[in-house]
């Protein structure tokens, strides 16, 4: 069916499905940091690289129900991921930094995932970042601080969901108290099979009662915080679409129970904290690829499946245009690696040359990874900016890295990113979050509940209504 016959199929099936019985199979997709312009910018970028002006739609933006949601927390006009994740998971506002507890930082509140489990459904949580990061943690943990990673890991086992997937645990051994249990050791104690990578999942999943899927150990030694960006991905890297496919496969072992699956595209946020537009747009595309896998499941069970897509907040204050009435998003295709990956490229050059890298070497690296002087011509001023950064940082000096929320990058990598954004006519207002609306998309059983302007706290309540989960009181 061409493009899965999407539009025709939607018109013929979804109206009925939206009014059908309760949602037996629920998918809740959260694009961390994915504001309205992150979505629109990705669609415009996809069109621009084919020579068109306009948009090339993502699959999830074509869902028949579309609205927006507010994201402020209990204490801040601009939320963080912990408070926003808690709102999306539990229907309660809380303080920035808290997961799964009320504003008093003591009273635990159950999530829609717990409500699903209590109804007898199988439950899964998957993310492209660490499984104990703020957004996934909000669905199973109860902690006053989002950085209590070891305690959050212990909460994961206490919640007892059927399937978890992420890059790894951030703190498998407690930094504060070495007598606390090792999180890897707890897996067997709680009946979990631990798989490292997609192939390992395929080998182990059939015999497993409960599953934790992490990236291969070699990848975690490089970066246990996240799986690699889509733009940087190698053939052996674990991906968000693979996690989603694995989760559906595992939760489908007993379809009679129904299931709830939350999938977070966590690295959209990280790319936007770095103001790395090319990387962010590729992350949104990868998020859409994960949603396509859920959509294929929906096509099998359209009357019993609900897919909801939203974000916890917008990150970076992305502006599509910087004054002139034009966009040149097609130039972002010349960027072949993330700012973070180019930093590693430069680090290797430093090691090879004893921290005295020749300008011609840096120039060649920029040509290969950003297309500068090759497919993308620079102005004299832009070239001077790069050369000035080189002179100040690449000739044996002790260099101060440029910091964003989750990364520290080489100044030459940061400048190259700024220049390609400038050529694309993209702007950023900050390296943090904003209070902008986030989009909400829905399809399937109960989708019509998601109409009108929403607050993020309403979304899990509407999912529960669609799926007939009984909302449990605070513990």
Long-range contacts (C-beta under 8 A, 24 or more apart in sequence): 4-295, 4-296, 4-299, 6-59, 6-62, 7-62, 9-299, 10-62, 10-63, 10-64, 10-443, 13-302, 14-64, 14-302, 14-443, 14-444, 14-447, 15-64, 16-303, 17-302, 17-303, 17-305, 17-443, 17-444, 17-445, 17-447, 18-64, 18-65, 18-443, 18-444, 18-445, 18-446, 18-447, 18-448, 19-448, 20-303, 20-304, 20-445, 21-303, 21-304, 21-445, 22-304, 22-445, 22-446, 22-466, 22-467, 22-468, 23-304, 23-305, 23-306, 23-444, 23-445, 23-446, 23-463, 23-466, 23-467, 24-258, 24-301, 24-304, 24-305, 24-445, 24-467, 25-255, 25-258, 25-259, 25-297, 25-301, 25-304, 25-305, 25-306, 26-116, 26-121, 26-258, 26-259, 26-260, 26-261, 26-305, 26-306, 26-308, 26-463, 26-466, 26-467, 27-261, 27-263, 27-291, 27-294, 27-297, 27-298, 27-305, 27-306, 27-307, 27-308, 28-88, 28-112, 28-260, 28-261, 28-262, 28-263, 28-308, 28-463, 29-60, 29-262, 29-263, 29-264, 29-265, 29-287, 29-290, 29-291, 29-294, 29-307, 29-308, 29-309, 29-310, 30-85, 30-88, 30-135, 30-262, 30-263, 30-264, 30-265, 30-309, 30-310, 30-311, 30-312, 31-264, 31-265, 31-268, 31-284, 31-287, 31-309, 31-310, 31-311, 32-81, 32-129, 32-135, 32-264, 32-265, 32-266, 32-267, 32-268, 32-269, 32-311, 32-312, 32-313, 32-315, 33-268, 33-269, 33-270, 33-271, 33-272, 33-273, 33-280, 33-311, 33-312, 33-313, 33-314, 33-315, 33-316, 33-433, 34-265, 34-268, 34-269, 34-284, 34-287, 34-311, 34-314, 34-438, 34-439, 35-311, 35-313, 35-314, 35-315, 35-318, 35-434, 35-436, 35-437, 35-438, 35-439, 36-68, 36-314, 36-436, 36-437, 36-438, 36-439, 37-314, 37-318, 37-319, 37-320, 38-268, 38-272, 38-280, 38-281, 38-284, 38-311, 38-314, 38-315, 38-318, 39-284, 39-439, 40-320, 41-277, 41-280, 41-281, 41-318, 41-320, 41-329, 41-426, 42-280, 42-281, 42-284, 42-285, 44-320, 44-327, 44-329, 45-281, 45-329, 45-330, 45-332, 46-285, 48-327, 48-328, 48-329, 48-330, 49-329, 49-330, 49-333, 51-330, 58-284, 58-285, 58-288, 59-288, 59-291, 59-292, 59-295, 60-288, 60-291, 60-307, 60-309, 60-441, 61-439, 61-441, 63-307, 63-309, 63-441, 63-442, 63-443, 63-447, 64-442, 64-443, 64-447, 65-440, 65-441, 65-442, 65-443, 65-447, 65-448, 65-450, 65-451, 66-439, 66-440, 66-441, 67-439, 67-440, 67-450, 67-451, 67-452, 67-453, 67-454, 68-437, 68-438, 68-439, 68-440, 68-453, 68-454, 69-310, 69-437, 69-438, 69-439, 69-440, 69-453, 69-454, 69-455, 69-456, 69-458, 69-459, 70-435, 70-437, 70-453, 70-454, 70-455, 70-456, 71-312, 71-313, 71-314, 71-435, 71-436, 71-437, 71-438, 71-456, 72-435, 74-103, 75-103, 77-435, 78-313, 78-432, 78-433, 78-434, 78-435, 79-312, 79-313, 79-433, 79-435, 80-134, 80-146, 80-313, 80-433, 81-133, 81-134, 81-135, 81-146, 81-269, 81-312, 81-313, 82-134, 82-137, 82-138, 82-146, 84-135, 84-312, 84-313, 84-456, 85-134, 85-135, 85-136, 85-137, 85-138, 85-139, 85-312, 86-138, 87-455, 87-456, 87-457, 88-135, 88-138, 88-310, 88-312, 88-456, 88-459, 88-460, 89-113, 89-138, 89-139, 89-262, 89-460, 90-138, 90-460, 91-457, 91-458, 91-459, 91-460, 91-461, 91-471, 92-457, 93-457, 97-144, 97-145, 97-146, 98-143, 98-144, 98-145, 98-146, 99-134, 99-137, 99-138, 99-141, 99-142, 99-143, 99-146, 99-152, 100-137, 100-138, 100-139, 100-140, 100-141, 100-142, 100-143, 100-155, 101-142, 101-143, 101-144, 102-474, 105-144, 106-144, 107-474, 108-142, 108-474, 108-475, 109-142, 109-474, 109-475, 110-471, 110-472, 110-473, 110-474, 110-475, 111-138, 111-139, 111-140, 111-460, 112-139, 112-260, 112-460, 112-463, 112-464, 112-469, 113-139, 113-140, 113-159, 113-161, 113-260, 113-262, 114-139, 114-140, 114-159, 114-472, 115-464, 115-469, 115-470, 115-471, 115-472, 116-258, 116-259, 116-260, 116-467, 116-469, 117-159, 117-160, 117-161, 117-260, 118-469, 118-470, 118-472, 119-258, 119-467, 119-468, 119-469, 119-470, 120-257, 120-258, 121-257, 121-258, 121-259, 121-260, 121-467, 122-162, 122-163, 122-251, 122-253, 122-254, 122-257, 122-258, 122-259, 122-260, 123-161, 123-162, 123-163, 123-251, 123-259, 123-260, 123-261, 124-161, 124-162, 124-163, 124-164, 124-165, 124-247, 124-250, 124-251, 124-259, 124-260, 124-261, 124-262, 125-161, 125-163, 125-164, 125-165, 125-261, 125-262, 126-163, 126-164, 126-165, 126-166, 126-213, 126-240, 126-243, 126-244, 126-246, 126-247, 126-261, 126-262, 126-263, 126-264, 127-165, 127-166, 127-167, 127-243, 127-263, 127-264, 127-266, 128-166, 128-167, 128-226, 128-227, 128-240, 128-243, 128-264, 128-265, 128-266, 128-267, 129-166, 129-167, 129-225, 129-226, 129-227, 129-264, 129-266, 129-267, 129-270, 130-166, 130-167, 130-168, 130-169, 130-170, 130-224, 130-225, 130-226, 131-156, 131-164, 131-165, 131-166, 131-167, 131-168, 131-169, 131-212, 131-214, 132-156, 132-166, 132-169, 132-170, 132-171, 133-166, 133-170, 133-264, 133-266, 135-264, 135-266, 135-312, 136-164, 136-166, 136-262, 136-264, 136-266, 139-262, 142-475, 150-174, 150-175, 150-176, 150-180, 150-183, 153-183, 153-186, 154-180, 154-181, 154-183, 154-186, 157-183, 157-186, 157-187, 157-189, 157-190, 157-192, 160-190, 160-210, 161-210, 162-210, 162-211, 162-250, 162-251, 162-259, 163-210, 163-211, 163-212, 163-213, 163-246, 163-247, 163-250, 163-251, 163-261, 164-192, 164-211, 164-212, 164-213, 165-212, 165-213, 165-214, 165-243, 165-246, 165-247, 166-213, 166-214, 166-243, 167-214, 167-215, 167-219, 167-220, 167-223, 167-224, 167-225, 167-226, 167-227, 167-238, 168-214, 168-215, 168-220, 168-224, 169-214, 169-224, 170-224, 170-225, 187-212, 197-236, 197-238, 198-238, 198-239, 198-242, 198-246, 201-246, 205-246, 205-249, 205-250, 208-250, 211-246, 211-250, 213-238, 213-243, 213-246, 214-238, 225-406, 226-266, 226-267, 226-270, 227-267, 229-267, 229-271, 229-279, 229-282, 229-283, 229-338, 229-340, 229-341, 230-267, 230-282, 230-283, 230-285, 230-286, 231-278, 231-279, 231-282, 231-283, 231-335, 231-336, 231-337, 231-338, 231-341, 232-337, 232-338, 232-340, 232-341, 239-286, 240-265, 240-286, 240-287, 240-289, 240-290, 241-286, 241-289, 241-290, 241-292, 241-293, 243-290, 244-290, 244-293, 244-294, 245-293, 248-293, 248-294, 248-297, 258-304, 258-467, 260-467, 261-294, 263-290, 263-294, 265-290, 268-315, 269-315, 270-405, 270-406, 270-407, 271-338, 272-314, 272-315, 272-316, 272-318, 273-315, 273-316, 273-404, 273-405, 273-406, 273-407, 273-431, 273-432, 274-338, 274-339, 274-340, 274-404, 274-405, 274-406, 274-407, 274-409, 274-417, 274-431, 275-316, 275-404, 275-417, 275-418, 275-421, 275-428, 275-431, 276-338, 276-339, 276-340, 276-417, 277-318, 277-332, 277-420, 277-421, 277-424, 277-426, 278-332, 278-333, 278-335, 278-338, 278-420, 279-335, 279-338, 279-339, 280-316, 280-318, 281-332, 295-443, 298-443, 298-444, 302-444, 303-445, 304-445, 305-444, 305-445, 306-442, 306-443, 306-444, 306-445, 306-446, 306-447, 306-463, 306-466, 306-467, 307-442, 307-443, 307-444, 308-440, 308-441, 308-442, 308-447, 308-450, 308-459, 308-463, 309-439, 309-440, 309-441, 309-442, 310-438, 310-439, 310-440, 310-441, 310-456, 310-459, 311-438, 311-439, 312-438, 312-456, 313-433, 313-434, 313-435, 313-436, 313-438, 314-433, 314-434, 314-435, 314-436, 314-437, 314-438, 315-432, 315-433, 315-434, 316-428, 316-429, 316-430, 316-431, 316-432, 316-434, 317-428, 317-429, 317-430, 317-434, 317-436, 318-426, 318-427, 318-428, 319-426, 319-427, 319-428, 319-429, 320-426, 321-425, 321-426, 321-427, 322-422, 322-425, 322-426, 322-427, 324-425, 326-425, 327-424, 327-425, 327-426, 328-423, 328-424, 328-425, 329-424, 329-426, 331-371, 331-376, 331-420, 331-423, 331-424, 332-420, 332-424, 334-370, 334-371, 334-372, 334-375, 334-376, 334-420, 335-369, 335-370, 335-371, 335-417, 335-420, 336-368, 336-369, 336-370, 336-371, 337-369, 339-407, 339-409, 339-413, 339-414, 339-416, 339-417, 340-407, 340-409, 340-413, 342-369, 342-370, 342-409, 342-410, 342-413, 342-416, 343-401, 343-407, 343-408, 343-409, 343-410, 343-413, 345-369, 346-394, 346-410, 346-412, 346-413, 347-410, 350-394, 354-396, 355-394, 355-396, 356-394, 356-395, 356-396, 357-390, 357-394, 357-395, 359-387, 359-390, 359-394, 362-386, 362-390, 362-394, 362-412, 366-412, 366-416, 369-416, 370-416, 370-420, 372-416, 372-419, 376-420, 376-423, 378-419, 382-419, 382-422, 382-423, 385-415, 385-419, 386-412, 386-415, 386-416, 386-419, 389-415, 404-431, 405-431, 405-432
